[in-house]
Structures are given as C-alpha cells and as structure tokens.
Amino acid sequence: MAELPSPGSRVQRLRELKQFLRARKELWGWGTDEGLAPWGDRRGATMIVLWQSEARAREENQTSDASPNGYPIRFTVTDLVEKVPTWQRVGVRRYGLEAWGEDILYSLSSDEFLTFITTGRPVAPKLP
C-alpha cells in the first residue's frame, strides 16, 4: 500500500490538483483491455478513481487486490467528458480523485466531476 501523501493540507493538495488539470488536461485511471476497474465507495456505490500521474495510478494499484492484468490508462479531459455518460449508464455514481489507500482527496458526483474537470472549480459549497 502506498504511503500517505506528503505533508500539506487537503485544500493545498486540491489546489495542486486543479493546477495540474489546467496545465496537463489529463488524469490516469487503472484498468485492463476491457476498461477501467471500478472501486466501491464506503457505501458500496460504484466509483471510478483517477490520479494525476501514471506513476501514482501504478503505485496505488500494484497490490494483491488490484486487477492482475491492470495497467495505467491515460484520459484527457475531452476523453473523460465523453466517457462520463457511458459510465453513468453502467452504474458509476461517484468519481474519486487522488486516492491514497482508502483516503480519497475529493469525491464528486458525475455532474460535480464534469464541472471540476472542465472548469477546475468544485460545485459543492465546501470541500469534503
């Protein structure tokens, strides 16, 4: 399991993620040739988790619990905007950004996720 992120507040880490998205316009998931490996959130809802780098996606998923044939998958913001409706149809209800074990920096609904990746702004009035 990966170590917890380097020191810094949750707000600071979210700010860094927003800056990264504005500059690189990509996120990384984990999956196989059949698609992304969904996660279950604490309530059992289907969630997709994404990271800001290939290295983080690999680090977080190189465990005995991960898909044995899995690998990092790069998504541009455009790719993600196109994929969200498809993922919604198969039951994805939440999007997690930057997971470190069970600690997820930011968990968003589909609409919140789309707004966040296209504008860099959360819809929710407060950070989780």
HUCOR-V354479 format. One line per field, one symbol per residue. ss: DSSP state (a for helix, b for strand, c for the rest). phi: phi as a letter, one per 20 degrees, with the letter a starting at -180 (. if undefined). burial: b if it has 9 or more other ideal C-beta (glycine too) atoms within 8 Angstrom, else e. Layout:
BEGIN
ss=???
phi=???
burial=???
END
This chain:
BEGIN
ss=cccccccccaaaaaaaaaaaaaaacbbbbbbbccbbccbbcccccbbbbbbccaaaaaaaacccccccccbbbbbbaaaaaaaaaaaaaccbbbbbbbbbccbbbbbbbaaaaaaaaaaccccccccc
phi=.fffgfgqfgffffgffffffffelbccdcacfepfefddffenffcddccebfffffgfdecfefgfdfbfcecfgggfgfeggffffeofdccddlfcmeedgbdcfgfffgfffedmdfeffcff
burial=eeeeeeeeeeeebbebbbebbeeeeebbbbbbeeebbebebeeeebbbbbbbeeebbbebbeeeebbeebebbebebeebbebbeebbeeebbbbbbbbbeeebbbbbebebbbbbbeeeebeeeeee
END
